[in-house]
């Protein structure tokens, strides 16, 4: 499986982000913890796909 998470010191100071974006992985966890649905997350972040969000939440 190809990793969808990227850590680069040049992107948000090395905070783990979803590859190809500046969306921190922790943000997806926080939204899920606040009971946001995948559909709601996708509304806020249309650059993501359902598959990406589901992969992040499975990690």
C-alpha atoms as an extended CHARMM CRD file, in Angstrom:
* protein
*
        59  EXT
         1         1  UNK       CA              0.0000000000        0.0000000000        0.0000000000  PROA      1               0.0000000000
         2         2  UNK       CA              1.2730000000        3.4560000000       -0.8890000000  PROA      2               0.0000000000
         3         3  UNK       CA              1.4140000000        5.8130000000        2.0740000000  PROA      3               0.0000000000
         4         4  UNK       CA             -1.0330000000        8.6940000000        1.9290000000  PROA      4               0.0000000000
         5         5  UNK       CA              0.7880000000       10.4790000000        4.7330000000  PROA      5               0.0000000000
         6         6  UNK       CA              3.7670000000       12.6830000000        4.1080000000  PROA      6               0.0000000000
         7         7  UNK       CA              6.2010000000       14.2970000000        6.5310000000  PROA      7               0.0000000000
         8         8  UNK       CA              8.2890000000       17.0910000000        5.0620000000  PROA      8               0.0000000000
         9         9  UNK       CA             10.0200000000       19.7860000000        7.1170000000  PROA      9               0.0000000000
        10        10  UNK       CA              9.0800000000       22.2760000000        4.3940000000  PROA      10              0.0000000000
        11        11  UNK       CA              5.3420000000       21.5810000000        4.8100000000  PROA      11              0.0000000000
        12        12  UNK       CA              3.7740000000       22.8150000000        8.0670000000  PROA      12              0.0000000000
        13        13  UNK       CA              7.0800000000       22.3870000000        9.8680000000  PROA      13              0.0000000000
        14        14  UNK       CA              7.1210000000       18.6180000000        9.4210000000  PROA      14              0.0000000000
        15        15  UNK       CA              3.5940000000       17.9890000000       10.6980000000  PROA      15              0.0000000000
        16        16  UNK       CA              2.2090000000       14.7900000000        9.1150000000  PROA      16              0.0000000000
        17        17  UNK       CA             -0.1220000000       15.8100000000        6.2820000000  PROA      17              0.0000000000
        18        18  UNK       CA             -2.1490000000       14.0280000000        3.6550000000  PROA      18              0.0000000000
        19        19  UNK       CA              0.1590000000       13.6520000000        0.6850000000  PROA      19              0.0000000000
        20        20  UNK       CA             -0.2090000000       16.3860000000       -1.9040000000  PROA      20              0.0000000000
        21        21  UNK       CA             -2.0780000000       18.6860000000        0.4810000000  PROA      21              0.0000000000
        22        22  UNK       CA             -1.4080000000       20.8500000000        3.4970000000  PROA      22              0.0000000000
        23        23  UNK       CA             -4.1900000000       19.1320000000        5.4420000000  PROA      23              0.0000000000
        24        24  UNK       CA             -2.8150000000       17.7960000000        8.7430000000  PROA      24              0.0000000000
        25        25  UNK       CA             -3.6500000000       14.1830000000        9.5110000000  PROA      25              0.0000000000
        26        26  UNK       CA             -4.5140000000       15.1530000000       13.0850000000  PROA      26              0.0000000000
        27        27  UNK       CA             -7.2940000000       17.3920000000       11.7500000000  PROA      27              0.0000000000
        28        28  UNK       CA             -9.0960000000       14.3820000000       10.2730000000  PROA      28              0.0000000000
        29        29  UNK       CA             -8.8250000000       12.5900000000       13.6350000000  PROA      29              0.0000000000
        30        30  UNK       CA            -10.0850000000       15.6640000000       15.4810000000  PROA      30              0.0000000000
        31        31  UNK       CA            -13.0930000000       16.0400000000       13.1870000000  PROA      31              0.0000000000
        32        32  UNK       CA            -13.9150000000       12.3460000000       13.5220000000  PROA      32              0.0000000000
        33        33  UNK       CA            -13.6130000000       12.6830000000       17.2990000000  PROA      33              0.0000000000
        34        34  UNK       CA            -16.1260000000       15.5300000000       17.1540000000  PROA      34              0.0000000000
        35        35  UNK       CA            -18.5370000000       13.1360000000       15.3890000000  PROA      35              0.0000000000
        36        36  UNK       CA            -18.2000000000       14.6920000000       11.9410000000  PROA      36              0.0000000000
        37        37  UNK       CA            -19.1980000000       12.2020000000        9.2630000000  PROA      37              0.0000000000
        38        38  UNK       CA            -16.9780000000       11.3910000000        6.3030000000  PROA      38              0.0000000000
        39        39  UNK       CA            -19.4260000000       13.3190000000        4.1090000000  PROA      39              0.0000000000
        40        40  UNK       CA            -19.1010000000       16.3950000000        6.3320000000  PROA      40              0.0000000000
        41        41  UNK       CA            -15.3050000000       16.1730000000        6.2420000000  PROA      41              0.0000000000
        42        42  UNK       CA            -15.4350000000       15.9490000000        2.4580000000  PROA      42              0.0000000000
        43        43  UNK       CA            -17.6550000000       19.0430000000        2.3180000000  PROA      43              0.0000000000
        44        44  UNK       CA            -15.0150000000       21.0130000000        4.2290000000  PROA      44              0.0000000000
        45        45  UNK       CA            -12.0830000000       19.5070000000        2.3010000000  PROA      45              0.0000000000
        46        46  UNK       CA            -13.1910000000       18.7240000000       -1.2680000000  PROA      46              0.0000000000
        47        47  UNK       CA             -9.5880000000       17.9500000000       -2.2940000000  PROA      47              0.0000000000
        48        48  UNK       CA             -9.8810000000       14.7370000000       -0.2870000000  PROA      48              0.0000000000
        49        49  UNK       CA            -11.6370000000       11.5900000000       -1.3820000000  PROA      49              0.0000000000
        50        50  UNK       CA            -13.7170000000        9.1910000000        0.6540000000  PROA      50              0.0000000000
        51        51  UNK       CA            -10.9830000000        6.5720000000        0.2380000000  PROA      51              0.0000000000
        52        52  UNK       CA             -8.3180000000        8.8940000000        1.6420000000  PROA      52              0.0000000000
        53        53  UNK       CA            -10.3910000000        9.8200000000        4.6900000000  PROA      53              0.0000000000
        54        54  UNK       CA            -11.2320000000        6.1720000000        5.3490000000  PROA      54              0.0000000000
        55        55  UNK       CA             -7.5640000000        5.1700000000        5.0330000000  PROA      55              0.0000000000
        56        56  UNK       CA             -6.5120000000        7.8610000000        7.5140000000  PROA      56              0.0000000000
        57        57  UNK       CA             -9.1530000000        6.7570000000       10.0070000000  PROA      57              0.0000000000
        58        58  UNK       CA             -8.0540000000        3.1230000000        9.7230000000  PROA      58              0.0000000000
        59        59  UNK       CA             -4.4440000000        3.9370000000       10.6600000000  PROA      59              0.0000000000
